Amino acid sequence: MNRRTDTLSAERPRGDVANLLFAAAPVARAVHVLLAVMAWGALIAPSAVHAQSGDGDEPTPSDVQLKPSRLLQESLPEEARQQAPTFISGDRIEGQTDSITRIEGNAELRRHDTVIRADHLELDQRDSEAKAIGNVLINRSGDRFEGPELHLNVDTFKGHFEKPEFSLLKNDGRGDASRVDFLDEDHAIAHQARYSTCPRTPGADWMPAWLVRATKIEFDNVAETGTATGGALEFKGVPILGWPRFTFPLTDKRKSGLLPPTINLDNVNGLELTLPYYLNIAPNLDATIYPTVMSKRGLELGAEVRYLQPNYSGQVRGAFLPSDPLRDADRWGYSMQHDQRLSDTGLGFGGSAGLRLDFNRVSDDNYWRDFPRAFGALTQRLLPSHAIYSWSRGPWAVSAGVYAYQTLQDIEAPITPPYDRLPSIALRYSRGDGRIAGVDGWNYTLSTEYTRFESNPLLTGQTNGSRSLAIAELSRLWQSPGWFIKPRAQLHATQYQFDNPLANGSRSASRVLPTVSLDSGLIFEREASYFGRNFVQTLEPRAFFTWTPYRDQSLLPNYDSAANDFNFATIFSENVFGGNDRISDTRALTVGASSRLLDPETGAEIVRVGLAQRYLIRDQNVFLPNAAGQAGGAPVTEHLSDILLATRLQWDPRWTFDTNFQYSPGAGESVRTTLGVRYMPSRYRVLSAAYRLQRGSSEQYELGWQWPLNDLWQAPATATVPGRGLGAGQWFSVGRINYSVPDRKIVDLVAGFEYDAGCWIGRVVFERLQRSASTANQRILFQLEFSGFSRLGSNPLKTLKENIPRYQYLREEINPPSRFQQYD
């Protein structure tokens, strides 16, 4: 049940109301009397409070804005609290100094942050004991208690309240008890108590949707927790969780203790029950231990430690499952991330330096499939581990690291493992304000790198080796509001050393390649009007020329190069490959144009259309080797590339349309198409649909949504409640569906319902995620979230957030309320 993570109103006093002032210390009594008289004068003569109005008239009482004084806003030290004045008022007051004072009718006592109201009130000035009878209300810092009889020492805040009903400000908690004992200002014990965050409806019988019923509940405002003894959590009148003693939060503050159990049911592990225990070791250090019982696999022990310091932070996570009966082996996985700033240490060397560590490992190839909800990267098939030191100072930058990977193989879909880089060291010098031949504005960069590549030659089909490279670059940008031009020149030099000879018998190779390019564009603007709306319309033609000569690279191994995705960013680039092992002999001219419609008042982009195509002046003869590391490609002889066309339309802020086409003139058809539309009229209402085609590879439809079902039978709720969604009584449908046309089946499915009852939320979600061509992980997630208290069941929130575009939580973190929201 624990957690891991002003408008003032004051009644004007009537003329027949008497007010007395008492002070705990006789020495300060005269001062307190003077303060009381001043306060009385302010209340009966509000026009005397200075308020500046716009036209210089004297303010009326309605113009006066009362604000809490610092005395009410700040907590006083104990000694000062003892000196704080006590105000009392009522219809009839009788008593003597340093004796018992009795107040009858509309009796009220005020002292610092405490207000007591009752039909009858007695105050013994000698020991500050107060007794209130009849319609008693006590309000301390926004926490309210109401009942028939109260006995309280106003100095020590010790006493008891008979049969009170109470409401707590910080978490909107409410309840009642046969008796509440106030131990001091921050501790109280409620006997035979009921507690909930559900609103209290008028009437004697209070039965909220959920409540904690206990023989004793201890409230600790310092630790901000409640402790129930002999308690049970009831939902709809049915006990669903009982325990001899358990704690629950009164705020969002982290605290040690048992976290709510998590239950999962899927087709891989069967029934899963996790009972986490959280350790709030320090404000910057915590840990979570989470044993999990799986009906098909046994007991898994998991733990996570998080730490945070001014110069470093990180987390370590791990899990161990002994003797998995389904795999007949021990299963384990761990993950560790650490970031550290080294600038203030000896390793900073006078510059800005940092260290990044990231390690991920699992026991076997099937781990990602058997434990699809494992933490972080462990649910992937390619697990990275690296340690990187980085340093920079002025134009200089250094990076040194080791990079290794664990590849989880699948017989149905094998992966060629990437090369480990043990080590990789890079040095870069860059100046953007230099002078070349006496001319300002030139940018020049020199980058060098040494990398040792290692992998299994039987899997890669290539020899291991090392690569040294140096890249020199010189560029200059000329621009004005209507045009720009940017020439750039590069020189790429590479040297290889191999463990085994290449096909020609050589154990070394080198390559030097120059590249020149010229990027240019024009920007035209005009005022335009379409469909009754005014716009600023742009026309932005662009031309990009690049020239790289041909060098035979067919014998070189490919350690890190891959084909770039064909899009609007890469079509205006020099090299069609990423990495440094293949440099394409691109001798081409790319031309394109885009046009936009802009809102003249806000500058918002309403419409964008872009078109581009590349023309090869000569054939491209450099290509990538096949998966086995052997030459398996073919030169590019088609001089006209595919045509790229992209549009984006947001005519109405609620609607967004996106289209992307890659059209092949030779084939006379689109080889890649993406169509998307999203409708989001307000918070918690979103519909999205997409169509994706990659001819010869995949074709999918996607539909995602989050929508209140109440819109079907009642007027839609238009206003959101801060931190409370659309208010109580709302049903929501949520989901995302991916349908594969070639396979004629749904490959990924997340769908379910959420019900927001105000003080509790219910969720049920079905999830089916494709893990391979023949297997899928399926599970049902059910959760009850008791607002301001706890969550029970399996947690679908992460699944919904990751899978549904623009999904929003129904409960969001909000700032703690001011105690003046329940001011008396």
C-alpha positions in Angstrom: 0.0 0.0 0.0 3.1 2.2 -0.1 4.5 4.5 -2.8 7.7 4.0 -4.7 8.0 7.8 -6.3 -6.5 31.2 -2.7 -9.4 32.4 -2.1 -10.0 33.5 1.4 -13.5 34.0 2.8 -14.2 35.7 6.1 -17.6 36.6 7.6 -18.0 40.1 8.8 -18.6 40.0 12.6 -22.0 41.0 13.8 -22.3 44.0 16.2 -23.4 41.8 19.1 -20.5 39.4 18.9 -18.0 39.7 21.6 -14.3 39.0 21.0 -11.7 38.3 23.6 -8.0 37.8 23.3 -5.9 35.5 25.5 -2.2 35.1 25.5 -0.2 32.2 26.9 2.5 34.5 28.2 1.5 37.5 30.5 4.5 39.5 29.3 3.2 39.5 25.8 -0.4 40.2 26.6 -0.4 43.9 26.0 1.2 43.4 22.6 -1.4 40.7 21.7 -4.3 43.1 22.7 -2.9 45.7 20.4 -2.7 43.2 17.5 -6.2 42.1 18.2 -7.5 45.6 18.1 -5.7 46.2 14.8 -7.2 43.0 13.4 -10.7 44.0 14.6 -10.3 47.4 12.9 -9.3 45.8 9.6 -12.3 43.5 9.7 -14.9 46.1 10.5 -13.4 48.8 8.2 -12.3 47.0 5.0 -12.3 50.3 3.0 -9.3 51.3 5.0 -7.2 48.7 3.3 -5.4 50.3 0.4 -6.3 49.0 -3.0 -5.4 50.7 -6.2 -8.2 50.7 -8.8 -7.8 51.5 -12.4 -9.7 54.8 -12.4 -8.5 56.1 -9.0 -11.8 55.6 -7.2 -11.9 54.4 -3.6 -12.3 50.6 -3.5 -15.5 49.1 -2.4 -15.5 46.1 0.0 -15.8 43.7 -3.0 -12.6 45.2 -4.4 -10.6 44.2 -1.4 -8.6 41.0 -1.9 -7.8 39.3 1.4 -4.6 37.3 1.5 -3.3 35.0 4.1 -0.7 36.6 6.4 2.8 35.1 6.8 1.7 34.0 10.3 -0.9 31.7 8.7 1.3 30.4 5.9 4.4 29.5 7.9 4.9 26.9 10.6 6.0 28.5 13.9 8.7 27.2 16.2 7.3 25.6 19.3 8.3 28.5 21.5 6.7 31.0 19.2 3.6 28.8 18.9 3.2 28.9 22.7 3.2 32.7 22.4 0.6 32.8 19.6 -2.6 34.7 20.5 -5.9 32.9 20.9 -9.1 34.5 19.6 -12.5 33.5 20.7 -16.0 34.7 19.8 -19.6 33.7 20.3 -23.1 34.9 21.0 -22.5 35.0 24.8 -19.2 34.9 26.7 -18.6 34.8 30.4 -15.5 34.2 32.5 -12.6 35.6 34.4 -9.0 36.3 33.6 -6.8 33.2 34.3 -9.8 31.1 34.8 -12.5 29.2 32.8 -14.2 31.1 29.9 -17.5 29.8 28.6 -18.9 30.7 25.1 -22.5 29.8 24.2 -23.9 29.9 20.7 -21.7 30.1 17.5 -18.7 29.6 19.7 -15.4 29.9 17.9 -11.7 29.6 19.0 -8.8 30.5 16.6 -5.2 30.0 17.3 -2.5 30.1 14.5 -3.5 27.4 12.1 -6.3 25.8 14.2 -10.0 26.7 14.3 -12.6 25.2 16.7 -16.3 25.8 16.4 -19.2 24.4 18.5 -22.5 25.2 20.1 -20.8 25.3 23.5 -17.1 25.9 24.2 -15.1 26.1 27.4 -11.5 27.2 27.6 -9.4 26.9 30.8 -6.8 29.6 30.5 -4.6 28.1 33.2 -3.7 24.9 31.3 -5.2 25.7 27.8 -7.6 22.8 28.0 -10.6 23.3 25.7 -13.9 21.4 25.8 -16.4 21.7 22.9 -19.9 20.2 22.8 -22.5 20.1 20.0 -21.8 20.4 16.3 -18.1 20.5 16.9 -15.7 21.4 14.0 -12.0 21.5 14.3 -9.9 22.6 11.3 -6.2 22.4 11.5 -4.2 23.4 8.3 -7.1 22.2 6.2 -7.7 18.9 7.9 -11.3 18.9 9.2 -12.9 16.9 12.0 -16.6 17.1 12.9 -18.5 15.4 15.7 -20.5 15.8 18.9 -17.7 16.3 21.5 -14.1 17.4 21.7 -11.5 17.6 24.5 -8.2 19.3 23.4 -5.2 21.1 24.8 -4.7 23.9 22.4 -1.1 24.3 23.3 0.0 20.6 22.9 -2.8 19.5 20.6 -3.4 16.5 22.8 -6.9 15.3 23.3 -9.7 13.2 21.9 -12.7 13.6 19.6 -15.9 11.5 20.1 -17.5 9.9 17.0 -15.9 12.3 14.4 -16.1 12.4 10.7 -12.9 13.7 9.1 -11.5 14.9 5.8 -7.8 15.3 5.0 -6.6 18.0 2.7 -3.4 16.6 1.1 -4.9 13.5 -0.5 -8.7 14.3 -0.2 -9.1 11.4 2.2 -12.3 11.0 4.3 -13.5 8.8 7.0 -15.1 8.4 10.4 -14.3 6.7 13.7 -15.8 5.9 17.1 -13.1 8.0 18.6 -9.9 9.9 17.5 -7.0 10.4 19.9 -4.8 13.4 19.1 -1.3 12.5 20.3 0.3 15.8 19.1 0.1 18.1 16.1 1.3 15.5 13.7 0.0 12.2 15.1 -3.5 10.8 15.7 -5.2 7.4 16.2 -8.6 6.7 14.9 -10.5 3.7 16.6 -13.0 1.5 14.8 -12.3 3.7 11.7 -13.3 3.8 8.1 -11.1 5.6 5.5 -11.5 6.3 1.8 -10.9 9.0 -0.8 -14.4 8.7 -2.1 -16.6 11.8 -1.6 -18.9 11.8 1.4 -22.6 12.0 0.3 -25.1 13.7 2.7 -26.7 11.4 5.2 -25.9 9.3 8.2 -25.0 6.1 6.3 -21.7 6.6 4.4 -20.8 3.6 2.3 -18.3 4.6 -0.4 -17.3 2.4 -3.4 -14.1 1.5 -1.5 -12.8 1.9 2.0 -10.3 0.7 4.5 -12.1 -0.7 7.6 -9.8 -1.2 10.6 -9.9 -1.5 14.4 -7.3 1.2 14.5 -5.7 3.6 12.0 -2.7 5.7 13.0 -2.1 8.9 11.0 1.4 10.2 10.8 1.7 13.6 9.1 5.5 13.6 9.4 6.0 10.3 7.6 2.8 11.1 5.6 1.4 7.6 6.1 -1.5 5.8 7.6 -1.1 2.5 9.4 -4.1 0.2 9.7 -4.3 -2.5 12.4 -6.7 -5.4 11.9 -7.8 -3.8 8.6 -9.2 -4.8 5.3 -9.7 -3.1 2.0 -13.3 -3.4 0.8 -14.6 -2.7 -2.7 -18.3 -2.5 -3.2 -18.8 -3.9 0.2 -16.7 -7.0 -0.4 -13.3 -7.4 1.4 -10.7 -8.0 -1.3 -7.4 -7.5 0.7 -6.9 -8.0 4.4 -3.8 -7.9 6.5 -3.1 -7.8 10.3 -1.1 -4.6 9.8 -0.4 -2.5 6.7 0.4 1.0 5.8 -0.9 3.3 3.1 0.2 6.8 1.8 -1.4 10.0 2.7 0.6 11.8 0.0 2.7 10.9 -3.1 5.8 10.8 -0.9 8.0 7.7 -1.2 8.2 5.4 1.8 9.5 1.9 2.6 7.1 -1.1 2.7 5.2 -3.6 0.7 3.9 -2.4 -2.6 0.6 -3.6 -4.0 0.8 -7.1 -5.5 0.8 -7.4 -9.3 -1.0 -10.3 -11.0 -0.5 -11.3 -14.7 -2.0 -14.1 -16.7 -0.5 -15.0 -20.1 0.1 -17.9 -22.4 3.9 -18.0 -21.8 4.4 -18.1 -18.0 0.8 -18.8 -16.8 -0.3 -17.0 -13.7 2.2 -14.5 -12.4 2.0 -13.1 -8.9 4.6 -10.4 -7.9 4.8 -9.0 -4.3 7.3 -6.1 -4.4 8.9 -4.6 -1.3 10.2 -1.0 -1.6 13.1 0.4 0.4 13.4 4.2 0.6 17.0 4.1 1.8 17.6 7.8 1.3 16.2 10.7 -0.7 18.7 9.9 -3.4 18.9 6.1 -3.0 16.2 3.4 -3.1 15.7 -0.3 -3.9 12.9 -2.6 -4.9 12.8 -6.3 -4.3 10.2 -8.1 -6.4 9.8 -11.9 -6.0 7.6 -13.4 -8.7 5.8 -16.7 -8.6 5.0 -18.1 -12.1 2.7 -21.1 -12.3 4.6 -22.6 -15.2 8.2 -21.7 -14.2 8.5 -21.3 -10.4 9.9 -18.5 -8.3 11.9 -15.7 -9.8 13.9 -13.3 -7.6 14.3 -9.8 -8.9 15.7 -6.5 -7.6 16.4 -2.9 -8.6 18.6 -0.3 -7.1 18.5 3.4 -8.1 20.9 6.2 -7.0 21.3 9.9 -7.7 24.1 12.2 -6.8 25.1 15.7 -8.0 27.8 14.3 -10.2 26.4 10.8 -11.1 23.2 8.7 -11.3 22.2 5.3 -12.4 20.3 2.1 -11.7 21.1 -1.7 -11.5 18.5 -4.3 -12.2 18.6 -8.1 -12.2 16.5 -11.2 -12.0 17.3 -14.9 -11.4 15.0 -17.9 -12.0 16.6 -21.2 -10.8 15.8 -24.5 -12.6 13.2 -23.2 -15.1 11.1 -26.4 -15.8 10.2 -25.3 -19.3 13.8 -24.8 -20.4 15.5 -27.1 -17.9 18.1 -24.4 -17.0 18.8 -21.5 -14.7 17.5 -18.2 -16.2 18.9 -14.8 -15.4 19.3 -11.3 -16.7 20.8 -8.0 -15.6 21.0 -4.4 -16.7 23.1 -1.5 -15.4 23.2 2.1 -16.4 25.5 4.7 -14.9 26.1 8.3 -15.9 28.8 10.4 -14.3 30.2 13.9 -14.8 33.9 14.0 -14.4 34.6 17.7 -15.0 35.3 18.4 -11.3 37.7 15.4 -11.0 41.2 14.8 -12.2 39.8 13.0 -15.2 38.3 16.2 -16.5 41.7 17.6 -17.6 40.4 21.1 -17.6 37.4 20.4 -19.9 33.9 19.0 -19.8 34.1 15.2 -19.3 31.7 12.4 -18.6 31.5 8.6 -18.3 28.6 6.5 -19.5 28.2 2.8 -18.6 25.5 0.6 -20.0 25.6 -3.2 -19.5 22.9 -5.7 -20.5 23.1 -9.5 -20.5 20.8 -12.5 -20.3 21.3 -16.2 -19.8 20.1 -17.5 -23.2 18.6 -16.8 -26.6 15.0 -17.4 -25.6 15.0 -14.9 -22.7 13.4 -12.0 -24.8 10.6 -14.4 -25.8 10.0 -16.0 -22.5 10.1 -12.8 -20.4 8.5 -10.2 -22.7 8.1 -7.8 -19.7 11.6 -7.9 -18.5 13.2 -4.5 -17.8 14.7 -2.2 -20.4 16.7 -3.6 -23.3 16.4 -7.2 -22.1 13.1 -7.5 -24.1 15.2 -7.0 -27.3 17.2 -9.4 -29.3 20.2 -7.2 -29.6 21.6 -6.3 -26.1 24.2 -3.5 -26.1 26.9 -3.1 -23.5 29.3 -0.2 -23.6 31.6 2.0 -21.6 32.3 5.5 -23.0 34.5 8.3 -21.8 33.9 11.7 -23.5 35.7 15.0 -23.2 35.5 18.4 -24.8 37.1 21.7 -24.4 36.6 24.5 -26.9 37.0 23.2 -30.4 38.4 19.8 -29.2 36.4 16.7 -28.4 37.5 13.2 -27.5 35.5 10.0 -27.2 36.9 6.6 -26.1 34.9 3.5 -25.4 34.3 -0.2 -25.8 31.1 -1.5 -27.4 29.9 -5.1 -27.2 26.7 -6.8 -28.1 24.8 -10.0 -27.2 22.8 -11.3 -30.1 19.8 -13.5 -29.2 19.3 -15.8 -32.2 16.0 -17.2 -33.5 16.1 -20.1 -35.9 13.1 -18.7 -37.8 14.7 -15.2 -38.1 18.5 -15.3 -37.6 20.4 -12.1 -37.1 23.9 -11.4 -38.4 25.6 -10.1 -35.2 27.1 -6.7 -35.3 30.8 -6.2 -34.7 32.1 -5.4 -31.2 34.3 -2.4 -31.1 37.1 -3.1 -28.7 38.1 -0.2 -28.4 36.9 2.8 -30.5 38.8 6.1 -30.0 37.9 9.3 -31.8 39.4 12.8 -31.8 37.6 15.8 -33.3 38.7 19.4 -33.9 36.0 21.8 -35.2 35.9 25.5 -35.8 32.9 27.5 -37.0 34.4 30.9 -36.7 37.7 30.5 -38.5 39.3 32.5 -41.2 40.4 30.9 -44.5 42.5 33.0 -46.9 41.5 36.1 -44.9 37.7 35.5 -45.3 35.4 35.0 -42.3 32.7 32.5 -42.0 34.4 29.2 -43.1 33.8 26.1 -41.0 36.4 23.4 -40.9 36.5 20.1 -39.1 39.1 17.4 -38.7 38.0 14.0 -37.3 40.1 10.9 -36.6 39.1 7.5 -35.3 40.7 4.2 -34.5 38.5 1.1 -34.0 39.2 -2.6 -33.4 36.4 -4.8 -34.8 35.8 -8.3 -33.5 33.1 -10.9 -34.1 32.7 -14.5 -35.0 34.0 -14.9 -38.6 31.9 -18.0 -39.1 28.8 -15.9 -38.7 29.9 -12.7 -40.4 31.8 -14.3 -43.3 34.5 -11.7 -42.9 37.8 -11.4 -41.1 38.3 -9.3 -38.0 40.5 -6.3 -38.1 41.2 -2.7 -37.2 40.4 0.6 -39.0 42.0 4.0 -38.8 40.4 6.9 -40.5 40.7 10.7 -40.9 38.0 13.0 -42.3 38.8 16.6 -43.2 35.8 18.9 -44.0 35.6 22.5 -45.2 32.3 24.4 -45.7 30.9 27.9 -46.0 27.3 29.1 -45.8 26.1 32.2 -47.6 22.5 33.2 -47.0 20.0 36.0 -47.0 16.2 36.1 -46.3 15.5 34.8 -49.8 18.2 32.4 -50.6 21.2 30.3 -49.4 24.1 28.5 -50.9 26.5 26.1 -49.1 29.6 24.5 -50.7 31.3 21.7 -48.9 34.4 19.6 -49.5 35.5 16.4 -47.7 38.6 14.2 -47.8 38.0 10.7 -46.4 41.2 8.6 -45.7 41.0 5.1 -44.4 43.6 2.4 -43.4 42.7 -1.2 -42.6 44.7 -4.0 -40.8 43.2 -7.5 -41.0 43.7 -10.6 -38.8 43.4 -12.9 -41.9 44.3 -12.2 -45.6 41.6 -10.9 -48.0 40.7 -12.7 -51.2 43.7 -11.1 -52.9 46.1 -12.2 -50.1 46.6 -8.8 -48.6 46.4 -8.2 -44.9 46.1 -4.4 -45.2 44.2 -1.9 -47.4 43.8 1.8 -47.7 41.4 4.2 -49.4 41.4 7.9 -50.0 38.3 9.6 -51.4 37.4 13.3 -51.9 33.8 14.5 -52.0 32.5 17.9 -53.1 28.9 19.1 -52.8 26.9 22.3 -53.3 23.6 22.8 -51.6 21.4 25.8 -52.6 17.9 27.0 -52.3 15.5 29.9 -52.8 12.7 31.0 -50.5 9.7 32.9 -51.9 6.8 34.2 -49.9 3.4 35.8 -50.8 0.1 36.5 -49.2 -2.6 34.1 -50.2 -6.2 33.3 -49.4 -7.9 29.9 -49.7 -11.4 28.9 -48.6 -11.9 32.2 -46.8 -8.6 32.0 -44.8 -5.6 34.2 -45.1 -2.1 32.6 -45.3 1.5 33.3 -46.0 2.4 30.9 -48.8 6.0 29.9 -49.5 7.7 28.2 -52.4 11.1 26.8 -51.6 13.0 25.2 -54.5 16.2 23.4 -53.6 19.1 21.9 -55.7 21.9 19.7 -54.3 24.9 18.6 -56.3 27.4 16.1 -55.1 30.5 14.4 -56.7 32.5 11.5 -55.3 34.8 9.6 -57.7 34.7 5.8 -58.0 37.1 3.7 -55.9 36.9 -0.2 -56.0 35.8 -1.2 -52.4 34.6 -4.7 -53.2 37.4 -6.5 -51.3 37.0 -4.4 -48.2 35.1 -5.9 -45.3 31.9 -4.2 -44.2 32.1 -3.6 -40.4 29.5 -0.8 -39.9 28.0 0.4 -43.2 24.4 0.1 -44.1 22.1 1.6 -46.7 20.4 4.8 -45.5 16.7 5.0 -45.5 15.5 6.8 -48.6 13.8 9.9 -47.4 13.9 13.7 -47.6 16.9 13.9 -45.3 19.1 11.4 -47.1 18.2 12.4 -50.7 20.0 15.7 -50.0 23.2 14.0 -48.7 26.6 12.9 -50.2 26.7 9.3 -49.3 23.9 6.8 -49.7 25.4 4.6 -47.0 25.9 5.1 -43.3 29.1 4.2 -41.6 32.6 4.4 -43.0 33.3 1.2 -44.8 31.5 2.1 -48.0 31.5 5.5 -49.6 29.2 5.6 -52.6 30.5 7.0 -55.9 27.5 9.4 -55.9 27.7 11.8 -58.9 24.3 13.2 -58.8 22.0 16.2 -58.8 19.0 16.3 -56.5 16.2 18.8 -57.2 13.2 19.3 -55.0 10.7 21.9 -53.9 8.4 22.4 -51.0 5.5 24.8 -50.3 3.9 25.7 -47.1 0.8 27.6 -45.9 1.5 29.5 -42.7 -0.9 31.2 -40.4 0.1 34.9 -40.6 -0.7 35.6 -36.9 0.8 32.6 -35.2 3.2 31.3 -37.8 1.7 27.8 -37.4 2.2 25.5 -40.3 -1.2 24.6 -41.8 -0.1 22.8 -45.0 3.2 21.4 -46.2 3.9 19.7 -49.5 7.4 18.4 -50.6 8.7 16.8 -53.8 12.2 15.6 -54.6 14.1 13.4 -57.1 17.7 12.5 -57.6 19.4 12.2 -61.0 22.6 10.1 -61.3 25.0 11.6 -63.8 26.9 8.3 -63.8 26.2 4.8 -62.7 26.8 4.0 -59.0 29.2 1.1 -58.9 29.8 0.9 -55.1 27.3 -1.4 -53.3 27.0 -3.3 -50.1 28.0 -7.0 -49.7 25.4 -9.6 -48.9 24.6 -10.9 -45.4 27.5 -13.4 -45.7 30.0 -10.6 -46.3 30.4 -11.5 -50.0 29.8 -9.2 -52.9 26.2 -9.7 -53.8 24.9 -6.4 -55.0 24.8 -4.8 -58.4 25.6 -1.3 -59.7 22.8 1.3 -59.9 22.3 2.0 -63.6 18.9 3.7 -63.4 19.8 7.3 -63.5 16.4 8.7 -62.3 15.7 7.7 -58.7 12.3 7.1 -57.1 10.2 10.3 -56.6 9.5 11.3 -53.0 6.3 13.1 -52.2 5.2 14.1 -48.7 2.3 16.2 -47.5 1.1 17.3 -44.1 -2.2 19.0 -43.5 -3.5 20.5 -40.3 -6.3 22.8 -41.5 -8.1 22.3 -38.2 -6.0 21.8 -35.0 -8.1 18.8 -34.3 -7.2 17.0 -37.5 -3.8 16.0 -38.8 -3.2 14.2 -42.2 0.2 12.8 -43.2 1.1 11.1 -46.5 4.5 9.9 -47.8 5.0 8.3 -51.2 8.0 6.7 -52.8 7.1 6.3 -56.5 9.2 4.3 -59.0 9.0 5.8 -62.5 10.5 2.6 -64.0 8.0 0.2 -62.3 5.2 2.7 -62.7 4.0 2.2 -59.1 4.5 3.2 -55.5 7.1 1.1 -53.8 6.5 2.6 -50.4 3.4 4.4 -49.1 2.4 5.7 -45.7 -0.9 7.3 -45.0 -1.9 8.6 -41.6 -4.7 10.6 -40.0 -5.3 11.6 -36.4 -8.4 13.2 -34.9 -7.9 14.7 -31.4 -10.7 17.2 -30.6 -9.8 17.4 -26.9 -8.0 15.7 -24.0 -8.7 12.0 -23.6 -10.2 11.8 -27.1 -8.0 10.6 -29.9 -8.5 8.5 -33.0 -5.7 7.5 -35.3 -5.4 5.4 -38.4 -2.5 4.5 -40.7 -1.8 2.5 -43.8 1.8 1.4 -44.5 3.0 -0.4 -47.6 6.5 -1.5 -48.5 6.0 -3.4 -51.7 7.3 -6.9 -51.6 7.9 -6.8 -47.9 4.9 -5.8 -45.8 1.5 -4.2 -45.9 -0.3 -3.2 -42.7 -3.3 -1.3 -41.4 -3.2 0.3 -38.0 -6.0 1.7 -35.9 -5.5 3.3 -32.4 -7.9 5.1 -30.1 -8.8 6.5 -26.7 -12.3 7.7 -26.4 -15.0 8.2 -23.8 -17.9 5.9 -24.5 -20.3 8.2 -22.6 -20.3 10.4 -25.7 -22.6 7.7 -27.3 -25.5 8.3 -24.8 -25.0 11.7 -23.3 -23.6 15.1 -24.1 -19.8 14.9 -24.3 -17.9 16.2 -21.3 -16.1 19.3 -22.5 -14.2 20.4 -19.5 -11.4 18.4 -17.9 -10.8 18.3 -14.1 -7.2 19.0 -13.2 -5.6 15.6 -12.4 -9.1 13.9 -12.6 -9.6 13.3 -16.3 -13.2 14.1 -17.5 -14.7 13.6 -14.1 -16.5 10.7 -12.5 -18.8 8.2 -14.3 -16.8 8.1 -17.6 -16.3 4.9 -19.6 -13.3 4.8 -22.0 -12.4 2.5 -24.8 -8.7 2.2 -25.6 -6.8 0.1 -28.1 -4.5 -0.3 -31.0 -4.8 -2.9 -33.8 -2.2 -3.9 -36.4 -3.4 -6.0 -39.3 -1.1 -7.6 -41.8 -2.5 -8.0 -45.3 -0.1 -10.6 -46.6 -0.5 -12.8 -43.5 -4.3 -12.0 -43.3 -4.3 -11.8 -39.6 -3.9 -9.3 -36.7 -0.3 -9.3 -35.6 -0.5 -6.9 -32.7 -3.5 -6.1 -30.6 -4.0 -4.0 -27.5 -7.7 -3.3 -26.6 -9.7 -2.7 -23.4 -11.8 -0.5 -21.3 -11.3 2.0 -18.5 -13.9 3.2 -16.1 -13.3 6.4 -14.1 -15.6 6.4 -11.0 -13.9 9.4 -9.5 -12.3 7.9 -6.4 -11.4 4.7 -8.3 -10.5 3.5 -11.8 -11.0 0.1 -13.2 -9.1 -1.2 -16.3 -9.3 -4.4 -18.2 -7.0 -4.8 -21.3 -6.2 -7.7 -23.6 -2.8 -7.7 -25.2 -1.5 -9.9 -28.1 2.0 -9.1 -29.3 3.7 -11.0 -32.1 7.1 -12.3 -31.1 8.0 -14.3 -34.2 6.4 -15.7 -37.3 4.7 -18.5 -35.4 4.5 -17.4 -31.8 2.7 -14.5 -30.0 2.5 -13.4 -26.4 -1.0 -13.0 -25.0 -2.2 -11.8 -21.7 -5.1 -10.2 -19.9 -4.5 -7.2 -17.7 -6.9 -6.2 -14.9 -6.3 -3.4 -12.5 -8.2 -1.4 -9.8 -6.7 2.0 -9.0 -7.9 3.5 -5.8 -7.3 7.3 -6.1 -4.8 8.5 -3.5 -4.4 5.1 -2.1 -3.0 2.2 -4.2 -3.3 0.1 -7.3 -4.1 -3.6 -7.3 -3.8 -6.2 -10.1 -1.7 -6.1 -13.2 -0.5 -2.8 -14.5 -1.6 -2.0 -18.2 -0.5 1.7 -18.1 2.9 1.1 -19.6 1.4 -1.0 -22.3 -1.2 1.6 -23.2 1.3 4.4 -23.2 3.7 2.6 -25.4 1.2 1.3 -27.9 -1.6 3.8 -28.2 -0.6 7.1 -30.0 -1.2 10.1 -27.7 -2.7 8.0 -24.9 -3.2 10.1 -21.7 -3.4 8.9 -18.1 -6.7 9.5 -16.4 -4.8 10.4 -13.2 -2.0 12.9 -13.5 0.3 14.3 -10.9 -0.9 17.7 -9.6 0.5 20.2 -7.2 -0.4 19.7 -3.6 -3.5 21.7 -2.6 -3.2 24.8 -0.4 -4.6 24.4 3.0 -6.6 27.6 2.4 -8.8 25.6 0.0 -10.5 24.3 3.2 -10.2 27.5 5.1 -12.7 28.2 8.0 
